[in-house]
Amino acid sequence: MIITDTHTHLYSEAFDEDREGMIQRAMDQGVTRFFVPAIDSTYTERMLQLKNRFPENVFLMTGLHPTHVKENFDEELRHVEDSVKKRQYYAIGEIGIDLYWDKTYLKEQQEAFARQIRLAKTMELPIVIHCRDAFDEVFDVLEQEKGGALRGIFHCFTGNLEQAERALSYDMKLGIGGVVTFKNGKIDTFLHQIDLLNIVLETDAPYLAPVPYRGKRNESAYVVNVLKRVAEIYGMEEAVVAAVTTENSKEVFGI
């Protein structure tokens, strides 16, 4: 059984003490495909080192995370543009809008999001969307940029059924992670109404650990807990859900 973690920050400082052991624990559980999103240019070298260490298992993205959009976002976007022309990346992400922590740079976040969508379409790459307290703002940008080669994943989806259906209308798949295991997560109440062909699994490690690890450091091995809960919701065997969601990830990322 091959399991894919479509969103994991393996280069995070949270793993500096046991990174290889953490990755091996995931592989021992059958998690052998790791898609690694970018944050900003300060992490690029760590990401490349990770790719060199696990060339068959790690697949990198490049992009500017919305919470890292500041006054220098033009410089950061040039780094993204240069990076995607120099080496192989499998998506532009994670990109989007985050209004949970700070609304100061909303205009800049919107511009950075739109520009990175256009870059992804030019390079025929998928996007991976970060959205927190910003569904309306994210949908506004997607509406302006829709069509063409636009496709990707709505990472860590936590919206309602209506928002899920709208996300799917932009040729997005829903990234389902630890929140689906939370008692107050809510997405478990309607997820069965979404065709499994529109779902991919993720951890967002080291964040948002699933039950029974909630509140602790998340790691890619815990995607099996997400898999188990999604299989329960759909009334399917775990192996079937693993196979379908891995195929879905291949469709998005092209591998």
Secondary structure, DSSP 8 states (H G I E B T S, - for coil): --EEES-B-TTSGGGTTTHHHHHHHHHHTTEEEEEE----GGGHHHHHHHHHHSTTTEEE-B---GGG--TTHHHHHHHHHHHHHHS--S-EEEEEEE-SS--TTHHHHHHHHHHHHHHHHHHT--EEEEEES-HHHHHHHHHHH-STT--EEETT----HHHHHHHHHTTEEEEE-GGGGSTT--GGGTGGGS-GGGEEE---BTSS--TTSTTS---GGGHHHHHHHHHHHHT--HHHHHHHHHHHHHHHH--
